Amino acid sequence: MNKIKLLYDVTRAMKNLEKIGGVLQVKVHKDEEEVFSLRNAFEKNEAGKTRTTVSSVLNLDGSQVTRESTTEFDLSGRCHHGPGMLRRMFHGHHGEDHCCGVKGLFGKLSLAFGILSSLELEEKGDGTAVISLHLNEAPQELRAALLEKLQHKHDCLAQHGFLKECHQVETLNGALAMTVSKDRVIETITVNLGSMARDEKKGSHTLAASAEVKFA
């Protein structure tokens, strides 16, 4: 089966769902210790009313911080894109590796097509399918962007005492997998990431994060 056709069918099927719900679970480990976990149960009904119930646990300096919350909001209104939409499309971030204008647009298209080319598709005998992406086979631009984003998030967490002993994220590997039903509805999405980080004494630590979304 063609990957583009499958992704098109999946997006149409998910768009046409009147109700959607599921559970997101996230876990983060440093070396052998689980330092963070999160569970988010979400649901949206036919009227666009959305409800999320979130619980999280943070292990910080030998103590445990827990938080639970429930949020309800309305997504029934239409999305309105202002005049800045086209401007954002043609103008990227300024920097050595980010060009604005048409060149930046083609750079983003190149990255998108590179990701599409790296996707692997496995069809099952019962009509279901698995779409996967391994970072070691993904475009270099994507790996570099993810590593930069991870370092930025890591720096923010370190400022608040979370992973503060790890100063520099050096490597990143991982994979994404999405299972799709025969009706082209997403059943699960799993992400597993691993990295190496060094502390101020140049000691190395392994960081691992996993996330899974199960749709009801």
VENRATA-V594068 format. One record per residue. N is the residue number from 0. PHI is phi in whole degrees, -180 to 180 (NA if undefined). Layout:
n = [N & N]
phi = [PHI & PHI]
This chain:
n = [0 & 1 & 2 & 3 & 4 & 5 & 6 & 7 & 8 & 9 & 10 & 11 & 12 & 13 & 14 & 15 & 16 & 17 & 18 & 19 & 20 & 21 & 22 & 23 & 24 & 25 & 26 & 27 & 28 & 29 & 30 & 31 & 32 & 33 & 34 & 35 & 36 & 37 & 38 & 39 & 40 & 41 & 42 & 43 & 44 & 45 & 46 & 47 & 48 & 49 & 50 & 51 & 52 & 53 & 54 & 55 & 56 & 57 & 58 & 59 & 60 & 61 & 62 & 63 & 64 & 65 & 66 & 67 & 68 & 69 & 70 & 71 & 72 & 73 & 74 & 75 & 76 & 77 & 78 & 79 & 80 & 81 & 82 & 83 & 84 & 85 & 86 & 87 & 88 & 89 & 90 & 91 & 92 & 93 & 94 & 95 & 96 & 97 & 98 & 99 & 100 & 101 & 102 & 103 & 104 & 105 & 106 & 107 & 108 & 109 & 110 & 111 & 112 & 113 & 114 & 115 & 116 & 117 & 118 & 119 & 120 & 121 & 122 & 123 & 124 & 125 & 126 & 127 & 128 & 129 & 130 & 131 & 132 & 133 & 134 & 135 & 136 & 137 & 138 & 139 & 140 & 141 & 142 & 143 & 144 & 145 & 146 & 147 & 148 & 149 & 150 & 151 & 152 & 153 & 154 & 155 & 156 & 157 & 158 & 159 & 160 & 161 & 162 & 163 & 164 & 165 & 166 & 167 & 168 & 169 & 170 & 171 & 172 & 173 & 174 & 175 & 176 & 177 & 178 & 179 & 180 & 181 & 182 & 183 & 184 & 185 & 186 & 187 & 188 & 189 & 190 & 191 & 192 & 193 & 194 & 195 & 196 & 197 & 198 & 199 & 200 & 201 & 202 & 203 & 204 & 205 & 206 & 207 & 208 & 209 & 210 & 211 & 212 & 213 & 214 & 215]
phi = [NA & -73 & -63 & -64 & -64 & -64 & -63 & -64 & -63 & -65 & -64 & -67 & -64 & -68 & -65 & -86 & -69 & -79 & -123 & -146 & -158 & 171 & -134 & -105 & -128 & -130 & -138 & -127 & -119 & -116 & 56 & -101 & -102 & -81 & -103 & -157 & -144 & -146 & -132 & -130 & -94 & -132 & -156 & -130 & -94 & -62 & -84 & 89 & -75 & -119 & -134 & -127 & -122 & -117 & -133 & -142 & -133 & -122 & -96 & -132 & 53 & 83 & -113 & -117 & -115 & -116 & -147 & -135 & -154 & -128 & -129 & -126 & -152 & -114 & -111 & -76 & -74 & -78 & -82 & -117 & -97 & -78 & -65 & -74 & -64 & -67 & -64 & -68 & -68 & -98 & -126 & -92 & -75 & -82 & 166 & -63 & -105 & -127 & -101 & -97 & 77 & -63 & -61 & -65 & -61 & -68 & -65 & -68 & -64 & -61 & -65 & -62 & -68 & -65 & -64 & -60 & -66 & -83 & -66 & -112 & -122 & -125 & -95 & -98 & -67 & -89 & 96 & -79 & -148 & -125 & -109 & -136 & -142 & -105 & -61 & -69 & -109 & -83 & -58 & -59 & -60 & -69 & -63 & -66 & -66 & -66 & -65 & -65 & -65 & -63 & -64 & -65 & -64 & -62 & -62 & -65 & -67 & -64 & -64 & -101 & 91 & -92 & 62 & -68 & -80 & -98 & -105 & -142 & -85 & -106 & -132 & -148 & -144 & 159 & -155 & -125 & -139 & -132 & -99 & -126 & -75 & -67 & -88 & 67 & -103 & -68 & -98 & -143 & -131 & -124 & -132 & -128 & -126 & -136 & -153 & -114 & -135 & -114 & -92 & -68 & -98 & 70 & -78 & -98 & -135 & -97 & -116 & -139 & -133 & -134 & -141 & -142 & -115 & -112 & -88 & -77]
